[in-house]
Amino acid sequence: MEQKGDQLDQEIFSCLICLDLLKDPVTIPCGHSYCMSCIEGIWDEEDQRKIYSCPQCRQTFTPRPVLVKSTMLAALVEQLKKTGLQAAPTDHCYAGPEDVACDVCTGRKRKAIKSCLACPASYCENHLQPHYDAPPLKKHKLVDPSVKLQENICSLHDEVMKMFCRTDQQIICYLCSVDEHKGHDTVSAAAERTERQRELEVSRQNIQQRIQDREKDVKLLQQKIKAVNRSADKAVKDSEKIFTELIHLIQKRSSDVKQQIRSQQETEVSRVKELQEKLKQEITELKRKDAELKQLSHTEDHNQFLHNYPSLSQLSASTDSSSINIHHLHYFEDVTAAVSELRDKLQDILREKWTNISLTVTEVDVLMSAAEPKTRAGFLKYSREITLDPNTAYTYLLLSEGNRKVERMSQQQSYSSHPDRFTGWVQVLSRESLTGRCYWEVEWRGRGVRVAVAYKNISRAGNPQECVFGGNDKSWILYCGTNSSSFRFNNISTRVSGPVSSRVGVYLDHRAGILSFYSVSKTMTLLHRVQTTFTQPLYAGLWLKAIGDTAEFCKLK
C-alpha cells in the first residue's frame, strides 16, 4: 500500500508534458496542472489558431488563459521533494513506443499487462480487474499483451474470427462460415489449433532428433578434424625426416666423391711430380754430359780424345715417359659426366614418383565425394584446358590451334624421334595429367574418333592390345562413329545407346573412380559411366579413324 501511495503521489505531482516533478506549477481552467514553461511552450505553438487546449483532456480555451503560479501546489512539491520523492520513471507504468497500450485509459495511456482475445482489447492492471471479477468476463481468453488483436477481427463482418476454413486454409468468423465459406470444411480455430499442435509437436520431435543427429555429426567432424590434423602433422614430420635422410645421403655421397677425387688427385699429382723430378735430374745429367762432350770435342790431343771418349759417350738409362700423352686429357670430366647421369636419373625418378606422391596426397578424402553435377553449368565448374603433347603424336597426325586440335594426314609429319611417341596407332595423349574432378569436351568431324583417358605408362609400340586406346587395362575410350557409339576397356566393347553427337563431354572424378561420357548438344545425355579405382594420374587421348578426320579439345572458359 505504501508503494502504491508513492506511485500515486508521483503521478499527482508530475507534469504530463515533461514527465518530471512540477516546476513552477500552474493550474489551467480545466483543473489540470503543468510546469509553467511546459504549458506555455505548448500554447506558443497554438498561437496561430488562437485556440488553446489541455494536453490531457483536450478541453479548449479562448482567449489564452493567464497563467499564475500555484503557490500551494509548489509548496507541496517542495515538501515532497524533501521526503525523497522523485519523478516517476517514464517506463514505470506508462506505455512507451514499443509497449502495448491500454485501450481503456484516457489521456496518457498505461502499459497493458494482458490482451483479451474475446473483447478484443488490451488492458492495464486497473482496467483488467473486471475480467477477474465479473463471471461473464472470466470466460474470456487472456494472453500476453499483443498489438495484433485487430487481425482477429473479420474485415467483412467486424466479428471475432473463431473458425478455420480447411478448404481455403484461412481463419474466418462465424458469419463467414455460413456465407462466403458455406459448404466448406470448417472447424473451430481451437480444434484446428489442436490438430496443428499435434503436427507441431511431431515437427518439433523431428527437429530435435535432427538437432541431435547434427550435433553427433558435428562431434564426429570435430574428431575427424583432429584425426586429419594428427595424421597430417605426423606425415609432415615423417616426410621431413625421410627427405632429411635423403639429403644427408646425397651430401654423404657428395663428400665421398669429393674425397675420392681429392685422393686420386693427390696420387696422380704425386706420380706426375715424381716423374717430373726424374726428368729434371735426367736433363741436368744430360746437360753435364753434353758439356763434357763439347769440351772433349775441342781437345787437340788425339790420344787424350780417344782415351776419354768411351767413358764420356756412355749415357745412363733414359726415364720411361711413354705414359705422357701430349694430347689434351679430360682427367676428371668423366666423373662429372657420371654424376650428371646420376642427377638425371634421380630427376626422372623424382618426377615419376612425385606424381604418385602428389596423387596419394590429393586422394585423402575425409568426406564423401560430392555428387556428379546434373547440368552443363555444373560440369563447367570443373572444366580443364587440355593441350596435346607433340612428343606422343603418331607421325601421321598434325597438331594445330595451340596443340588443341589434331587431324589425320595422308603424309608423314616431320616429328623428331621420342620415346613417348606412338608408333603403331594413330593416336596422341595430352600434355596435362588429370586428377581430382575434371571436365572437358571434344568436338570431332569425320568417320570416327576414340575419346580416351589413359595412364602415361601405356605402351607406345608392340602388341596392338598393349598400346591402342581401349585395348588394355590402362585406357578407357568412348568410340563415336557416324551411326553408332561404344565403350571399350581392356579390349571388351560395350554398345552405347544414345544420340550420336559431334561434341562429347568427359567428366572425371579421379578420387571417386568415376568416368562419365556425355553427348553434348542443347542438353547433356549420359552415354556411359564407369565406376572403378584409378591407381595413377590419367591423360586425355584422341584416336582418329580415317584421313581427314579431326578432333579438338574445346575452349570452355
C-alpha positions as a Python dict, from the first residue, in 0.01 Angstrom:
ca = {
    (1, 'M'): (0, 0, 0),
    (2, 'E'): (286, 234, 80),
    (3, 'Q'): (435, 167, -262),
    (4, 'K'): (103, 240, -433),
    (5, 'G'): (79, 562, -233),
    (6, 'D'): (424, 666, -354),
    (7, 'Q'): (324, 593, -714),
    (8, 'L'): (3, 795, -670),
    (9, 'D'): (199, 1091, -530),
    (10, 'Q'): (440, 1070, -821),
    (11, 'E'): (154, 1078, -1071),
    (12, 'I'): (-27, 1369, -896),
    (13, 'F'): (279, 1591, -873),
    (14, 'S'): (435, 1506, -1214),
    (15, 'C'): (396, 1714, -1527),
    (16, 'L'): (241, 1503, -1806),
    (17, 'I'): (439, 1702, -2063),
    (18, 'C'): (797, 1670, -1935),
    (19, 'L'): (717, 1372, -1704),
    (20, 'D'): (922, 1533, -1428),
    (21, 'L'): (813, 1678, -1094),
    (22, 'L'): (626, 2004, -1137),
    (23, 'K'): (839, 2318, -1165),
    (24, 'D'): (659, 2650, -1110),
    (25, 'P'): (329, 2460, -1120),
    (26, 'V'): (24, 2626, -1273),
    (27, 'T'): (-335, 2502, -1288),
    (28, 'I'): (-527, 2576, -1608),
    (29, 'P'): (-910, 2632, -1619),
    (30, 'C'): (-992, 2263, -1670),
    (31, 'G'): (-815, 2181, -1343),
    (32, 'H'): (-505, 2000, -1475),
    (33, 'S'): (-163, 2119, -1361),
    (34, 'Y'): (163, 2155, -1556),
    (35, 'C'): (501, 2319, -1534),
    (36, 'M'): (456, 2681, -1637),
    (37, 'S'): (729, 2660, -1906),
    (38, 'C'): (586, 2333, -2044),
    (39, 'I'): (228, 2453, -2096),
    (40, 'E'): (344, 2789, -2227),
    (41, 'G'): (559, 2606, -2485),
    (42, 'I'): (252, 2405, -2598),
    (43, 'W'): (33, 2714, -2621),
    (44, 'D'): (301, 2915, -2803),
    (45, 'E'): (270, 2660, -3086),
    (46, 'E'): (-112, 2708, -3085),
    (47, 'D'): (-93, 3089, -3108),
    (48, 'Q'): (-169, 3086, -3483),
    (49, 'R'): (-508, 2918, -3432),
    (50, 'K'): (-589, 3128, -3126),
    (51, 'I'): (-739, 2816, -2972),
    (52, 'Y'): (-561, 2668, -2672),
    (53, 'S'): (-615, 2318, -2536),
    (54, 'C'): (-529, 2095, -2244),
    (55, 'P'): (-280, 1825, -2349),
    (56, 'Q'): (-460, 1575, -2121),
    (57, 'C'): (-837, 1627, -2156),
    (58, 'R'): (-828, 1827, -2484),
    (59, 'Q'): (-1062, 2099, -2345),
    (60, 'T'): (-1012, 2423, -2541),
    (61, 'F'): (-991, 2783, -2421),
    (62, 'T'): (-1033, 3117, -2591),
    (63, 'P'): (-870, 3358, -2531),
    (64, 'R'): (-536, 3225, -2400),
    (65, 'P'): (-566, 3184, -2022),
    (66, 'V'): (-341, 3388, -1799),
    (67, 'L'): (-113, 3157, -1603),
    (68, 'V'): (-43, 3217, -1238),
    (69, 'K'): (191, 3006, -1033),
    (70, 'S'): (8, 2782, -785),
    (71, 'T'): (177, 2871, -456),
    (72, 'M'): (16, 2589, -258),
    (73, 'L'): (98, 2323, -519),
    (74, 'A'): (457, 2449, -543),
    (75, 'A'): (489, 2426, -163),
    (76, 'L'): (357, 2069, -165),
    (77, 'V'): (605, 1968, -436),
    (78, 'E'): (893, 2120, -240),
    (79, 'Q'): (778, 1946, 76),
    (80, 'L'): (752, 1611, -104),
    (81, 'K'): (1098, 1658, -254),
    (82, 'K'): (1239, 1675, 100),
    (83, 'T'): (1087, 1331, 171),
    (84, 'G'): (1279, 1183, -123),
    (85, 'L'): (1002, 1182, -384),
    (86, 'Q'): (1130, 1185, -742),
    (87, 'A'): (956, 1190, -1076),
    (88, 'A'): (810, 858, -1186),
    (89, 'P'): (1025, 683, -1447),
    (90, 'T'): (876, 713, -1793),
    (91, 'D'): (864, 334, -1833),
    (92, 'H'): (732, 256, -1486),
    (93, 'C'): (361, 237, -1569),
    (94, 'Y'): (300, 432, -1888),
    (95, 'A'): (321, 281, -2236),
    (96, 'G'): (621, 373, -2443),
    (97, 'P'): (663, 346, -2825),
    (98, 'E'): (744, -24, -2804),
    (99, 'D'): (480, -112, -2543),
    (100, 'V'): (118, -226, -2587),
    (101, 'A'): (-106, 49, -2451),
    (102, 'C'): (-427, 1, -2251),
    (103, 'D'): (-728, 55, -2478),
    (104, 'V'): (-943, 189, -2190),
    (105, 'C'): (-708, 454, -2047),
    (106, 'T'): (-779, 814, -2146),
    (107, 'G'): (-511, 1078, -2170),
    (108, 'R'): (-169, 925, -2127),
    (109, 'K'): (-215, 551, -2156),
    (110, 'R'): (-68, 294, -1924),
    (111, 'K'): (107, -25, -2024),
    (112, 'A'): (-122, -317, -2093),
    (113, 'I'): (-46, -631, -1894),
    (114, 'K'): (-293, -857, -2078),
    (115, 'S'): (-486, -869, -2405),
    (116, 'C'): (-830, -1031, -2433),
    (117, 'L'): (-895, -1233, -2749),
    (118, 'A'): (-1271, -1219, -2694),
    (119, 'C'): (-1314, -842, -2646),
    (120, 'P'): (-1065, -787, -2832),
    (121, 'A'): (-874, -524, -2635),
    (122, 'S'): (-568, -473, -2417),
    (123, 'Y'): (-588, -371, -2051),
    (124, 'C'): (-364, -219, -1788),
    (125, 'E'): (-367, -359, -1434),
    (126, 'N'): (-653, -136, -1319),
    (127, 'H'): (-881, -189, -1620),
    (128, 'L'): (-814, -562, -1634),
    (129, 'Q'): (-967, -620, -1292),
    (130, 'P'): (-1328, -673, -1423),
    (131, 'H'): (-1202, -975, -1620),
    (132, 'Y'): (-1105, -1128, -1286),
    (133, 'D'): (-1422, -1022, -1101),
    (134, 'A'): (-1717, -1041, -1344),
    (135, 'P'): (-1830, -1403, -1413),
    (136, 'P'): (-1909, -1341, -1787),
    (137, 'L'): (-1564, -1190, -1841),
    (138, 'K'): (-1386, -1469, -1656),
    (139, 'K'): (-1453, -1696, -1956),
    (140, 'H'): (-1260, -1468, -2191),
    (141, 'K'): (-917, -1581, -2317),
    (142, 'L'): (-641, -1360, -2177),
    (143, 'V'): (-298, -1361, -2341),
    (144, 'D'): (21, -1160, -2316),
    (145, 'P'): (-16, -804, -2449),
    (146, 'S'): (-42, -804, -2830),
    (147, 'V'): (-61, -528, -3089),
    (148, 'K'): (-209, -770, -3344),
    (149, 'L'): (-555, -808, -3189),
    (150, 'Q'): (-715, -630, -3482),
    (151, 'E'): (-600, -915, -3703),
    (152, 'N'): (-852, -1135, -3518),
    (153, 'I'): (-1144, -919, -3639),
    (154, 'C'): (-1315, -1016, -3965),
    (155, 'S'): (-1285, -729, -4210),
    (156, 'L'): (-1620, -821, -4371),
    (157, 'H'): (-1841, -873, -4069),
    (158, 'D'): (-1647, -697, -3790),
    (159, 'E'): (-1673, -1015, -3583),
    (160, 'V'): (-1406, -1202, -3389),
    (161, 'M'): (-1269, -1481, -3608),
    (162, 'K'): (-1303, -1811, -3418),
    (163, 'M'): (-1346, -2050, -3712),
    (164, 'F'): (-1097, -2206, -3956),
    (165, 'C'): (-1175, -2300, -4314),
    (166, 'R'): (-969, -2605, -4408),
    (167, 'T'): (-1081, -2577, -4769),
    (168, 'D'): (-930, -2232, -4813),
    (169, 'Q'): (-679, -2265, -4527),
    (170, 'Q'): (-774, -1937, -4360),
    (171, 'I'): (-921, -1807, -4033),
    (172, 'I'): (-1282, -1683, -4058),
    (173, 'C'): (-1568, -1566, -3837),
    (174, 'Y'): (-1895, -1749, -3777),
    (175, 'L'): (-2081, -1541, -4036),
    (176, 'C'): (-1817, -1627, -4297),
    (177, 'S'): (-1880, -1998, -4236),
    (178, 'V'): (-2247, -1958, -4340),
    (179, 'D'): (-2182, -1706, -4613),
    (180, 'E'): (-1863, -1687, -4824),
    (181, 'H'): (-1736, -2025, -4697),
    (182, 'K'): (-2070, -2206, -4696),
    (183, 'G'): (-2028, -2578, -4769),
    (184, 'H'): (-1655, -2567, -4694),
    (185, 'D'): (-1481, -2790, -4443),
    (186, 'T'): (-1483, -2561, -4139),
    (187, 'V'): (-1393, -2625, -3777),
    (188, 'S'): (-1335, -2410, -3472),
    (189, 'A'): (-998, -2236, -3456),
    (190, 'A'): (-939, -2420, -3129),
    (191, 'A'): (-995, -2759, -3295),
    (192, 'E'): (-764, -2671, -3583),
    (193, 'R'): (-508, -2543, -3335),
    (194, 'T'): (-525, -2877, -3151),
    (195, 'E'): (-464, -3065, -3477),
    (196, 'R'): (-185, -2831, -3580),
    (197, 'Q'): (-43, -2853, -3231),
    (198, 'R'): (-7, -3228, -3273),
    (199, 'E'): (168, -3171, -3606),
    (200, 'L'): (383, -2906, -3440),
    (201, 'E'): (489, -3149, -3170),
    (202, 'V'): (578, -3409, -3432),
    (203, 'S'): (773, -3145, -3623),
    (204, 'R'): (949, -3042, -3304),
    (205, 'Q'): (1036, -3403, -3231),
    (206, 'N'): (1175, -3438, -3583),
    (207, 'I'): (1367, -3113, -3544),
    (208, 'Q'): (1504, -3216, -3206),
    (209, 'Q'): (1606, -3553, -3350),
    (210, 'R'): (1777, -3379, -3639),
    (211, 'I'): (1946, -3144, -3393),
    (212, 'Q'): (2078, -3445, -3202),
    (213, 'D'): (2189, -3610, -3525),
    (214, 'R'): (2359, -3294, -3645),
    (215, 'E'): (2525, -3244, -3306),
    (216, 'K'): (2659, -3600, -3332),
    (217, 'D'): (2777, -3521, -3684),
    (218, 'V'): (2946, -3204, -3561),
    (219, 'K'): (3127, -3402, -3289),
    (220, 'L'): (3224, -3666, -3544),
    (221, 'L'): (3355, -3399, -3781),
    (222, 'Q'): (3547, -3243, -3495),
    (223, 'Q'): (3705, -3582, -3428),
    (224, 'K'): (3782, -3610, -3800),
    (225, 'I'): (3946, -3268, -3793),
    (226, 'K'): (4165, -3376, -3503),
    (227, 'A'): (4245, -3705, -3676),
    (228, 'V'): (4328, -3529, -4004),
    (229, 'N'): (4547, -3276, -3822),
    (230, 'R'): (4727, -3550, -3629),
    (231, 'S'): (4779, -3758, -3943),
    (232, 'A'): (4893, -3457, -4145),
    (233, 'D'): (5134, -3343, -3872),
    (234, 'K'): (5278, -3694, -3849),
    (235, 'A'): (5307, -3720, -4229),
    (236, 'V'): (5484, -3383, -4246),
    (237, 'K'): (5720, -3484, -3965),
    (238, 'D'): (5793, -3826, -4116),
    (239, 'S'): (5831, -3681, -4466),
    (240, 'E'): (6071, -3415, -4341),
    (241, 'K'): (6271, -3687, -4165),
    (242, 'I'): (6285, -3903, -4480),
    (243, 'F'): (6379, -3609, -4703),
    (244, 'T'): (6640, -3504, -4449),
    (245, 'E'): (6784, -3856, -4461),
    (246, 'L'): (6788, -3840, -4841),
    (247, 'I'): (6960, -3503, -4828),
    (248, 'H'): (7215, -3638, -4580),
    (249, 'L'): (7269, -3943, -4800),
    (250, 'I'): (7328, -3725, -5105),
    (251, 'Q'): (7555, -3498, -4902),
    (252, 'K'): (7743, -3808, -4781),
    (253, 'R'): (7780, -3934, -5137),
    (254, 'S'): (7887, -3586, -5245),
    (255, 'S'): (8150, -3584, -4968),
    (256, 'D'): (8267, -3935, -5065),
    (257, 'V'): (8304, -3836, -5431),
    (258, 'K'): (8486, -3520, -5332),
    (259, 'Q'): (8720, -3718, -5104),
    (260, 'Q'): (8787, -3980, -5372),
    (261, 'I'): (8856, -3712, -5631),
    (262, 'R'): (9095, -3530, -5397),
    (263, 'S'): (9267, -3857, -5302),
    (264, 'Q'): (9309, -3958, -5665),
    (265, 'Q'): (9417, -3603, -5745),
    (266, 'E'): (9688, -3624, -5478),
    (267, 'T'): (9806, -3966, -5602),
    (268, 'E'): (9821, -3861, -5965),
    (269, 'V'): (9986, -3527, -5890),
    (270, 'S'): (10244, -3710, -5673),
    (271, 'R'): (10317, -3955, -5954),
    (272, 'V'): (10349, -3675, -6206),
    (273, 'K'): (10577, -3473, -5977),
    (274, 'E'): (10794, -3782, -5916),
    (275, 'L'): (10828, -3837, -6290),
    (276, 'Q'): (10885, -3466, -6335),
    (277, 'E'): (11170, -3475, -6081),
    (278, 'K'): (11332, -3773, -6253),
    (279, 'L'): (11312, -3597, -6587),
    (280, 'K'): (11466, -3282, -6439),
    (281, 'Q'): (11751, -3489, -6292),
    (282, 'E'): (11797, -3662, -6627),
    (283, 'I'): (11806, -3323, -6801),
    (284, 'T'): (12072, -3198, -6559),
    (285, 'E'): (12279, -3513, -6613),
    (286, 'L'): (12242, -3484, -6990),
    (287, 'K'): (12341, -3118, -6984),
    (288, 'R'): (12652, -3205, -6780),
    (289, 'K'): (12736, -3491, -7020),
    (290, 'D'): (12678, -3259, -7317),
    (291, 'A'): (12919, -3001, -7167),
    (292, 'E'): (13188, -3269, -7116),
    (293, 'L'): (13147, -3400, -7469),
    (294, 'K'): (13162, -3048, -7601),
    (295, 'Q'): (13484, -2989, -7411),
    (296, 'L'): (13620, -3323, -7536),
    (297, 'S'): (13533, -3228, -7891),
    (298, 'H'): (13764, -2929, -7863),
    (299, 'T'): (14062, -3140, -7735),
    (300, 'E'): (14355, -3123, -7982),
    (301, 'D'): (14530, -3427, -7838),
    (302, 'H'): (14405, -3725, -8035),
    (303, 'N'): (14525, -3975, -7785),
    (304, 'Q'): (14356, -3795, -7500),
    (305, 'F'): (14027, -3775, -7701),
    (306, 'L'): (14034, -4146, -7776),
    (307, 'H'): (14118, -4231, -7416),
    (308, 'N'): (13827, -4030, -7263),
    (309, 'Y'): (13560, -4074, -7528),
    (310, 'P'): (13447, -4426, -7430),
    (311, 'S'): (13365, -4325, -7075),
    (312, 'L'): (13201, -3994, -7169),
    (313, 'S'): (12991, -4132, -7451),
    (314, 'Q'): (12811, -4379, -7229),
    (315, 'L'): (12468, -4243, -7122),
    (316, 'S'): (12256, -4351, -6826),
    (317, 'A'): (11926, -4526, -6888),
    (318, 'S'): (11655, -4288, -7010),
    (319, 'T'): (11344, -4231, -6792),
    (320, 'D'): (11032, -4404, -6932),
    (321, 'S'): (10791, -4129, -7044),
    (322, 'S'): (10569, -4337, -7268),
    (323, 'S'): (10272, -4273, -7035),
    (324, 'I'): (10287, -3900, -7103),
    (325, 'N'): (10028, -3807, -7366),
    (326, 'I'): (10086, -3475, -7530),
    (327, 'H'): (9718, -3457, -7634),
    (328, 'H'): (9459, -3292, -7407),
    (329, 'L'): (9317, -3530, -7150),
    (330, 'H'): (8973, -3494, -6979),
    (331, 'Y'): (9111, -3619, -6649),
    (332, 'F'): (8812, -3598, -6404),
    (333, 'E'): (8550, -3481, -6658),
    (334, 'D'): (8424, -3839, -6679),
    (335, 'V'): (8344, -3821, -6308),
    (336, 'T'): (8136, -3510, -6371),
    (337, 'A'): (7955, -3690, -6651),
    (338, 'A'): (7883, -3987, -6424),
    (339, 'V'): (7748, -3755, -6152),
    (340, 'S'): (7537, -3573, -6413),
    (341, 'E'): (7397, -3905, -6529),
    (342, 'L'): (7309, -3988, -6169),
    (343, 'R'): (7140, -3649, -6133),
    (344, 'D'): (6934, -3704, -6447),
    (345, 'K'): (6824, -4048, -6328),
    (346, 'L'): (6732, -3910, -5986),
    (347, 'Q'): (6532, -3630, -6152),
    (348, 'D'): (6347, -3885, -6362),
    (349, 'I'): (6273, -4097, -6057),
    (350, 'L'): (6162, -3794, -5856),
    (351, 'R'): (5945, -3671, -6143),
    (352, 'E'): (5781, -4010, -6180),
    (353, 'K'): (5742, -4081, -5810),
    (354, 'W'): (5641, -3725, -5729),
    (355, 'T'): (5327, -3767, -5936),
    (356, 'N'): (5238, -4073, -5729),
    (357, 'I'): (5312, -3887, -5406),
    (358, 'S'): (5104, -3589, -5515),
    (359, 'L'): (4822, -3819, -5623),
    (360, 'T'): (4834, -4001, -5290),
    (361, 'V'): (4806, -3668, -5107),
    (362, 'T'): (4512, -3549, -5316),
    (363, 'E'): (4333, -3881, -5271),
    (364, 'V'): (4299, -3817, -4898),
    (365, 'D'): (3923, -3764, -4868),
    (366, 'V'): (3773, -3737, -4521),
    (367, 'L'): (3425, -3664, -4655),
    (368, 'M'): (3246, -3849, -4932),
    (369, 'S'): (3295, -3710, -5282),
    (370, 'A'): (3032, -3465, -5394),
    (371, 'A'): (2759, -3584, -5627),
    (372, 'E'): (2813, -3569, -6001),
    (373, 'P'): (2678, -3242, -6150),
    (374, 'K'): (2335, -3251, -6315),
    (375, 'T'): (2365, -2959, -6558),
    (376, 'R'): (2627, -2844, -6806),
    (377, 'A'): (2678, -2530, -6596),
    (378, 'G'): (2757, -2759, -6304),
    (379, 'F'): (3010, -2954, -6512),
    (380, 'L'): (3173, -2636, -6640),
    (381, 'K'): (3278, -2552, -6284),
    (382, 'Y'): (3534, -2833, -6321),
    (383, 'S'): (3642, -2756, -6679),
    (384, 'R'): (4009, -2806, -6763),
    (385, 'E'): (4206, -2660, -7053),
    (386, 'I'): (4379, -2952, -7222),
    (387, 'T'): (4652, -2950, -7489),
    (388, 'L'): (4809, -3232, -7685),
    (389, 'D'): (5168, -3345, -7635),
    (390, 'P'): (5355, -3340, -7971),
    (391, 'N'): (5606, -3591, -7833),
    (392, 'T'): (5330, -3855, -7815),
    (393, 'A'): (5165, -3787, -8154),
    (394, 'Y'): (5170, -4055, -8424),
    (395, 'T'): (5370, -3928, -8720),
    (396, 'Y'): (5063, -3905, -8948),
    (397, 'L'): (4888, -3666, -8709),
    (398, 'L'): (4903, -3287, -8747),
    (399, 'L'): (4855, -3070, -8438),
    (400, 'S'): (4720, -2715, -8459),
    (401, 'E'): (4522, -2449, -8269),
    (402, 'G'): (4783, -2430, -7994),
    (403, 'N'): (4805, -2811, -7984),
    (404, 'R'): (4433, -2840, -7904),
    (405, 'K'): (4332, -2978, -8247),
    (406, 'V'): (4453, -3290, -8429),
    (407, 'E'): (4396, -3403, -8789),
    (408, 'R'): (4486, -3733, -8956),
    (409, 'M'): (4704, -3670, -9262),
    (410, 'S'): (4797, -3873, -9568),
    (411, 'Q'): (5161, -3771, -9541),
    (412, 'Q'): (5405, -3832, -9260),
    (413, 'Q'): (5487, -3528, -9045),
    (414, 'S'): (5841, -3426, -8953),
    (415, 'Y'): (5847, -3518, -8585),
    (416, 'S'): (6175, -3590, -8409),
    (417, 'S'): (6230, -3928, -8250),
    (418, 'H'): (6099, -3954, -7895),
    (419, 'P'): (6043, -4249, -7659),
    (420, 'D'): (5689, -4124, -7577),
    (421, 'R'): (5571, -4131, -7941),
    (422, 'F'): (5307, -4381, -8053),
    (423, 'T'): (5449, -4573, -8348),
    (424, 'G'): (5176, -4822, -8430),
    (425, 'W'): (4844, -4642, -8381),
    (426, 'V'): (4705, -4307, -8497),
    (427, 'Q'): (4664, -4155, -8152),
    (428, 'V'): (4801, -3887, -7920),
    (429, 'L'): (4796, -3808, -7545),
    (430, 'S'): (4752, -3480, -7361),
    (431, 'R'): (5036, -3289, -7205),
    (432, 'E'): (4842, -3233, -6880),
    (433, 'S'): (4782, -3504, -6621),
    (434, 'L'): (4430, -3531, -6481),
    (435, 'T'): (4350, -3587, -6112),
    (436, 'G'): (4072, -3466, -5884),
    (437, 'R'): (3749, -3356, -6056),
    (438, 'C'): (3784, -3257, -6423),
    (439, 'Y'): (3556, -3191, -6718),
    (440, 'W'): (3641, -3134, -7085),
    (441, 'E'): (3468, -3150, -7422),
    (442, 'V'): (3585, -3285, -7759),
    (443, 'E'): (3446, -3162, -8093),
    (444, 'W'): (3505, -3413, -8376),
    (445, 'R'): (3445, -3441, -8750),
    (446, 'G'): (3485, -3735, -8988),
    (447, 'R'): (3425, -4107, -8985),
    (448, 'G'): (3517, -4189, -8627),
    (449, 'V'): (3705, -4089, -8313),
    (450, 'R'): (3806, -4252, -7987),
    (451, 'V'): (3780, -4013, -7693),
    (452, 'A'): (4012, -4170, -7435),
    (453, 'V'): (4173, -4143, -7096),
    (454, 'A'): (4487, -4346, -7027),
    (455, 'Y'): (4776, -4393, -6788),
    (456, 'K'): (5103, -4243, -6906),
    (457, 'N'): (5279, -4579, -6894),
    (458, 'I'): (5060, -4726, -7169),
    (459, 'S'): (5283, -4894, -7429),
    (460, 'R'): (5384, -4687, -7732),
    (461, 'A'): (5467, -4977, -7966),
    (462, 'G'): (5437, -5352, -7995),
    (463, 'N'): (5131, -5569, -7944),
    (464, 'P'): (4821, -5367, -8051),
    (465, 'Q'): (4635, -5461, -7735),
    (466, 'E'): (4916, -5312, -7527),
    (467, 'C'): (4918, -4971, -7691),
    (468, 'V'): (4588, -4895, -7864),
    (469, 'F'): (4337, -4692, -7661),
    (470, 'G'): (4074, -4927, -7516),
    (471, 'G'): (4265, -5245, -7589),
    (472, 'N'): (4420, -5285, -7243),
    (473, 'D'): (4362, -5219, -6872),
    (474, 'K'): (4545, -4885, -6892),
    (475, 'S'): (4296, -4693, -7106),
    (476, 'W'): (3920, -4628, -7134),
    (477, 'I'): (3754, -4499, -7451),
    (478, 'L'): (3425, -4391, -7599),
    (479, 'Y'): (3416, -4466, -7972),
    (480, 'C'): (3199, -4231, -8176),
    (481, 'G'): (3117, -4325, -8535),
    (482, 'T'): (2877, -4188, -8794),
    (483, 'N'): (2599, -4426, -8689),
    (484, 'S'): (2693, -4583, -8357),
    (485, 'S'): (2883, -4543, -8032),
    (486, 'S'): (3051, -4792, -7800),
    (487, 'F'): (3260, -4805, -7485),
    (488, 'R'): (3576, -5014, -7469),
    (489, 'F'): (3808, -5113, -7185),
    (490, 'N'): (4063, -5396, -7171),
    (491, 'N'): (3958, -5494, -7526),
    (492, 'I'): (3597, -5555, -7415),
    (493, 'S'): (3344, -5349, -7608),
    (494, 'T'): (3001, -5237, -7482),
    (495, 'R'): (2745, -5090, -7720),
    (496, 'V'): (2621, -4746, -7614),
    (497, 'S'): (2266, -4632, -7674),
    (498, 'G'): (2204, -4264, -7703),
    (499, 'P'): (2221, -3977, -7951),
    (500, 'V'): (2536, -3956, -8162),
    (501, 'S'): (2674, -3605, -8119),
    (502, 'S'): (2966, -3420, -8273),
    (503, 'R'): (3058, -3298, -7924),
    (504, 'V'): (3144, -3533, -7640),
    (505, 'G'): (3172, -3425, -7276),
    (506, 'V'): (3400, -3618, -7040),
    (507, 'Y'): (3366, -3595, -6660),
    (508, 'L'): (3633, -3744, -6435),
    (509, 'D'): (3627, -3773, -6056),
    (510, 'H'): (3963, -3941, -6010),
    (511, 'R'): (3932, -3973, -5635),
    (512, 'A'): (3586, -4133, -5652),
    (513, 'G'): (3684, -4350, -5951),
    (514, 'I'): (3408, -4208, -6174),
    (515, 'L'): (3447, -4159, -6550),
    (516, 'S'): (3141, -4044, -6747),
    (517, 'F'): (3089, -3972, -7116),
    (518, 'Y'): (2811, -3737, -7231),
    (519, 'S'): (2658, -3641, -7562),
    (520, 'V'): (2653, -3261, -7564),
    (521, 'S'): (2403, -3063, -7770),
    (522, 'K'): (2125, -2842, -7637),
    (523, 'T'): (2108, -3089, -7350),
    (524, 'M'): (2355, -3333, -7196),
    (525, 'T'): (2279, -3703, -7232),
    (526, 'L'): (2475, -3961, -7036),
    (527, 'L'): (2620, -4222, -7272),
    (528, 'H'): (2826, -4435, -7036),
    (529, 'R'): (2957, -4419, -6679),
    (530, 'V'): (3248, -4615, -6531),
    (531, 'Q'): (3294, -4683, -6160),
    (532, 'T'): (3643, -4814, -6087),
    (533, 'T'): (3963, -4735, -5896),
    (534, 'F'): (4228, -4525, -6070),
    (535, 'T'): (4580, -4601, -5948),
    (536, 'Q'): (4770, -4338, -6149),
    (537, 'P'): (4710, -3991, -6292),
    (538, 'L'): (4519, -4003, -6620),
    (539, 'Y'): (4587, -3832, -6952),
    (540, 'A'): (4329, -3740, -7216),
    (541, 'G'): (4375, -3909, -7551),
    (542, 'L'): (4241, -3896, -7910),
    (543, 'W'): (4241, -4160, -8187),
    (544, 'L'): (4128, -4086, -8542),
    (545, 'K'): (3985, -4342, -8780),
    (546, 'A'): (4038, -4202, -9132),
    (547, 'I'): (4239, -3946, -9328),
    (548, 'G'): (4083, -3602, -9288),
    (549, 'D'): (3920, -3682, -8953),
    (550, 'T'): (3969, -3409, -8690),
    (551, 'A'): (3916, -3376, -8316),
    (552, 'E'): (3964, -3075, -8091),
    (553, 'F'): (3963, -3003, -7718),
    (554, 'C'): (3709, -2720, -7686),
    (555, 'K'): (3774, -2395, -7505),
    (556, 'L'): (3519, -2384, -7223),
    (557, 'K'): (3619, -2073, -7032),
}
